[in-house]
Amino acid sequence: MQKKVTQNDVAREAGVTRSMVSYVISGNTERSVAPETRQRILDVIERLGYRPNKAAQALQQGDVAFASRQIGVVLCSPDVFRRPYYAEIIQGIYTAAHENKYHIHFIRFFDELKDPVLFNELIHSEEIGGLIMISTDLCIKNRQDEEIIERIKERIKKIVCVEWKGPGLCSIIFDRQDSAKKAADHLFLKGYNSIAYIGQNDDRIMGVKQSMLEHNLEPQSLYTAPAFTMSAGYSAIKEMRKKSLLPRAIICGSDEVAIGALCYLNEEKISVPDSVALISIDNIETSGYTNPPLTTMNVQKSAMGERAVEMIVNGTANQEQGAVCISLPTNLVIRQSC
């Protein structure tokens, strides 16, 4: 059996102390290490095939200290993995964790935490030092779900909510109402006075109505249709046309909804934007490659994930009175759909 390479082996080969090897491996910034020394240590690690002994690290540092650089991620549902919007948030989380020498210990779905065995295994200060919860409000449906959130808060002190405002918790969001208002403002500026909204039934609708009011239009006249996915966007606009309710311009709550609507309009040879203009919210990568490319409100998706990690790293992810809500600004990306 091949002998396991230790930090002492790396130190001896690199001509440094074992503590210096430990500093480089852990990413500790309290002690400066010359760039050439750091690179020499990393080269030896690669050559010898050194792998950290996690059990030994935990024994040496203590379980809680070892877990302090471990972050857990809780998603609302498996559907998140199919959504490019959330993929960019998760990418931001991984990027920031890597840059700060932190590790993503697990990614789980909220409903899985209803299993008491799994809950006790994962939601513990000896497992993770911080937790990021993404769009969890979408799956909180009853008192039992609310109690799970309370139990999480009791066990994990550093929690950041992304895309929702958790009670007594720090959150990273974008202003949905303001984004939708800016989208509607752009349509009115372009001279489109007949508009409809397809998308999530949330503050985005309030933003559209606010813009209508400011442009002397009756907010109650706004036609809305719920939609969360491409297929729902396709069906919603198909139904609008069947009812002869197709307006001059449509605001979509997300790019995915807009892509579904655009697919139907293209199939029916309804020209965009000559016959119906489209504007959406998100600016996922695909939105720049549709036919025509979508005009959309850019949401800082990766930045939301990055800021969530940074709050855990710098210790500002507080609860209750110390909790803060950070709303990242959005900006209009003008393309050819309106």
C-alpha positions in Angstrom: 0.0 0.0 0.0 1.3 3.4 -1.0 2.3 5.6 2.0 0.0 8.6 2.5 1.7 11.9 1.9 1.6 14.2 4.9 2.1 17.9 5.4 5.5 17.1 6.9 6.5 15.4 3.6 5.4 18.5 1.6 7.3 20.8 4.0 10.5 18.7 3.8 10.4 18.6 0.0 9.7 22.3 -0.3 12.2 23.3 2.3 9.8 25.1 4.6 8.1 24.5 7.9 5.0 22.4 8.3 3.1 25.4 9.7 3.8 27.3 6.4 2.4 24.4 4.4 -0.7 24.5 6.6 -1.1 28.2 6.0 -0.9 27.8 2.2 -3.4 24.9 2.2 -5.9 26.6 4.5 -5.8 29.9 2.7 -5.0 31.7 6.0 -4.2 35.4 5.3 -3.0 36.3 8.8 0.6 35.4 7.8 2.1 36.5 4.6 3.9 34.0 2.4 6.1 35.1 -0.4 4.6 34.3 -3.8 7.6 32.2 -4.9 7.4 30.2 -1.6 3.7 29.7 -2.0 4.2 28.5 -5.6 7.0 26.1 -4.6 4.7 24.5 -1.9 1.9 24.2 -4.5 4.2 22.6 -7.0 5.4 20.0 -4.3 1.7 19.3 -3.4 1.0 18.6 -7.0 4.1 16.4 -7.5 3.6 14.3 -4.4 -0.2 14.1 -4.8 -0.9 15.4 -1.3 -4.5 15.3 -0.2 -5.7 16.9 3.0 -6.8 14.5 5.8 -10.1 16.0 6.7 -10.5 13.9 9.8 -7.1 15.0 11.1 -7.9 18.7 10.3 -11.2 18.5 12.2 -9.4 16.8 15.1 -6.7 19.5 15.1 -9.0 22.5 14.6 -12.1 21.3 16.4 -15.3 20.4 14.5 -16.8 23.9 14.7 -13.6 25.6 13.5 -13.2 23.1 10.7 -16.8 23.7 9.6 -16.5 27.5 9.7 -15.3 27.5 6.1 -18.1 25.2 4.9 -21.2 26.7 3.4 -24.5 24.9 2.8 -26.9 25.9 0.0 -30.7 25.2 0.2 -32.7 25.5 -3.0 -36.5 25.8 -3.3 -36.9 22.8 -5.6 -35.1 20.6 -8.2 -36.6 22.8 -10.9 -33.9 25.3 -10.1 -31.3 23.3 -11.9 -33.2 23.7 -15.2 -33.4 27.5 -14.8 -30.5 29.5 -16.3 -31.4 32.4 -14.0 -30.6 30.4 -10.9 -27.6 28.7 -12.5 -25.9 32.2 -12.6 -26.7 32.7 -8.9 -25.1 29.4 -8.0 -22.2 30.1 -10.2 -21.6 33.4 -8.3 -21.8 31.4 -5.0 -19.1 28.9 -6.2 -16.9 31.7 -7.6 -16.9 33.7 -4.3 -16.5 30.6 -2.2 -13.4 29.5 -4.2 -11.9 33.0 -4.1 -12.3 33.1 -0.3 -11.0 29.5 0.3 -14.4 28.4 1.4 -16.2 25.2 0.3 -19.7 24.4 -0.7 -20.4 21.5 1.7 -23.8 20.6 0.2 -26.7 21.7 -2.0 -30.1 20.4 -0.8 -33.8 21.2 -1.4 -35.9 22.6 1.3 -38.3 19.7 1.4 -35.4 17.3 2.1 -34.9 19.1 5.4 -38.3 17.8 6.6 -36.4 14.5 7.2 -35.3 14.9 10.9 -32.3 12.6 10.4 -31.0 14.6 7.4 -31.8 17.9 9.1 -29.7 16.9 12.2 -26.9 15.7 10.0 -26.6 18.8 7.9 -28.0 21.8 9.8 -25.4 21.8 12.5 -22.5 24.1 13.5 -20.1 21.2 13.3 -21.1 20.7 9.6 -21.4 24.2 8.2 -20.5 27.7 9.3 -22.9 29.5 7.0 -26.1 28.8 5.0 -27.4 30.3 1.8 -31.2 29.8 1.1 -32.3 30.6 -2.5 -36.0 31.5 -3.2 -37.1 29.4 -0.2 -40.3 31.5 0.1 -41.6 29.6 -2.9 -41.9 26.4 -0.8 -42.9 27.8 2.6 -46.6 26.8 2.6 -47.6 26.1 6.2 -46.7 26.5 9.9 -44.5 23.3 9.7 -42.4 24.9 7.0 -42.1 28.1 9.1 -40.9 26.1 12.1 -38.2 24.5 10.0 -36.9 28.0 9.2 -36.9 28.9 12.9 -35.0 25.7 13.8 -32.4 26.5 11.1 -32.0 30.0 12.6 -31.4 28.6 16.0 -28.6 26.3 14.8 -26.9 28.3 12.1 -26.0 31.9 12.9 -24.7 33.1 9.5 -27.6 32.8 7.1 -28.2 34.7 3.9 -31.4 34.6 1.8 -31.1 35.1 -1.9 -34.2 36.2 -4.0 -36.4 36.4 -0.9 -36.6 38.3 2.4 -36.4 35.7 5.2 -37.9 36.9 8.5 -35.1 38.2 10.7 -32.5 37.2 8.2 -30.1 39.0 5.8 -31.2 39.0 2.2 -29.8 39.8 -1.2 -32.5 40.7 -3.8 -33.2 42.9 -6.7 -36.1 45.4 -6.7 -38.8 43.6 -8.7 -41.2 46.5 -8.6 -38.7 49.1 -9.8 -37.4 46.8 -12.5 -40.9 46.2 -13.9 -41.6 50.0 -13.7 -38.5 50.8 -15.7 -39.5 48.2 -18.3 -42.9 49.8 -18.6 -41.5 53.3 -18.7 -39.3 52.2 -21.6 -42.4 51.0 -23.5 -44.3 54.2 -22.9 -41.2 56.2 -23.9 -41.2 54.3 -27.2 -44.9 55.2 -27.7 -46.5 51.8 -26.8 -49.7 52.6 -24.9 -51.4 49.3 -25.1 -49.6 46.8 -22.9 -50.1 43.6 -21.0 -48.1 41.6 -18.4 -47.2 37.9 -18.4 -45.2 36.5 -15.6 -44.9 36.1 -11.8 -47.7 37.4 -9.7 -45.6 39.6 -7.4 -44.2 43.1 -7.1 -43.5 43.3 -10.8 -47.2 43.8 -11.4 -47.2 46.7 -9.0 -44.3 48.3 -10.9 -46.1 48.1 -14.2 -49.2 49.6 -12.6 -47.2 52.4 -11.0 -45.7 53.3 -14.4 -49.2 53.3 -16.0 -50.5 55.6 -13.3 -47.6 58.0 -13.9 -48.4 58.0 -17.7 -52.1 58.8 -17.1 -53.3 55.3 -17.8 -55.8 53.3 -15.8 -53.9 50.6 -13.8 -57.0 48.5 -13.4 -57.1 48.0 -17.2 -53.9 46.0 -17.2 -54.3 42.5 -18.5 -52.2 40.0 -16.6 -51.5 36.3 -17.0 -49.5 34.1 -14.6 -46.5 32.4 -16.1 -43.2 31.1 -14.7 -41.7 29.0 -17.5 -41.2 29.1 -21.3 -44.1 26.8 -21.9 -46.3 28.9 -19.7 -45.3 32.1 -21.6 -46.1 30.3 -24.8 -49.5 29.2 -23.5 -50.4 32.6 -22.0 -49.8 34.6 -25.2 -51.6 31.9 -27.2 -54.6 32.3 -24.9 -54.4 36.1 -25.2 -54.6 35.9 -29.0 -57.5 33.4 -28.9 -59.4 36.0 -26.8 -58.4 38.8 -29.2 -56.5 40.5 -26.3 -53.1 40.8 -28.0 -51.8 44.2 -27.1 -49.2 46.4 -28.8 -46.6 45.5 -26.3 -46.0 42.9 -23.6 -43.9 43.0 -20.4 -42.7 39.5 -19.4 -41.8 38.8 -15.8 -38.7 36.8 -16.9 -36.7 36.1 -20.0 -37.8 32.5 -19.9 -41.5 33.6 -20.1 -40.5 36.0 -22.9 -38.8 33.3 -24.9 -41.9 31.1 -24.7 -44.0 34.1 -25.9 -41.6 34.9 -28.6 -41.6 31.3 -29.8 -45.4 31.5 -30.3 -45.3 34.9 -32.0 -42.6 33.6 -34.4 -44.6 30.4 -35.2 -47.7 32.5 -36.0 -45.5 34.9 -38.1 -46.5 37.9 -35.9 -43.7 40.3 -36.3 -41.7 41.4 -33.2 -41.6 44.3 -32.6 -43.5 45.6 -35.6 -46.8 44.0 -34.5 -46.1 43.1 -30.9 -43.2 44.4 -28.9 -41.6 42.4 -26.0 -39.6 43.4 -23.0 -38.6 41.2 -20.1 -36.6 41.0 -16.9 -33.5 38.9 -16.1 -31.0 39.2 -19.0 -30.0 35.5 -19.0 -27.4 34.7 -21.7 -30.0 33.2 -24.1 -31.9 36.5 -24.3 -29.2 38.0 -26.5 -29.5 35.1 -29.0 -33.3 34.9 -29.6 -35.0 36.1 -32.8 -35.1 39.0 -32.4 -32.8 39.5 -29.4 -34.8 40.5 -26.3 -34.7 43.9 -24.7 -34.6 43.1 -21.0 -33.8 44.5 -17.5 -30.4 43.1 -16.4 -30.5 41.5 -13.0 -27.1 41.0 -11.2 -27.5 37.3 -10.8 -23.9 36.2 -10.2 -23.4 39.2 -7.9 -26.3 38.1 -5.7 -24.6 34.8 -5.1 -21.2 36.4 -4.6 -22.5 39.0 -2.1 -24.2 36.2 -0.1 -20.9 34.4 0.3 -19.1 37.6 1.2 -21.6 38.3 4.0 -20.8 34.9 5.5 -17.1 35.4 5.0 -16.9 38.9 6.6 -19.3 38.1 9.4 -22.1 40.5 8.4 -24.7 37.8 8.0 -26.5 38.6 11.2 -30.0 37.9 12.4 -33.0 39.8 13.8 -32.0 43.4 14.6 -28.6 43.0 12.9 -30.2 41.6 9.7 -29.9 43.8 6.5 -31.5 43.6 3.1 -29.3 44.5 0.1 -31.1 45.3 -3.1 -28.9 45.2 -6.2 -29.7 47.7 -8.9 -30.9 46.7 -12.4 -30.3 48.3 -15.7 -32.0 48.3 -19.1 -30.4 46.3 -21.9 -31.8 47.5 -25.2 -32.0 45.0 -28.1 -34.4 44.5 -31.0 -37.6 43.2 -29.4 -38.9 46.7 -28.7 
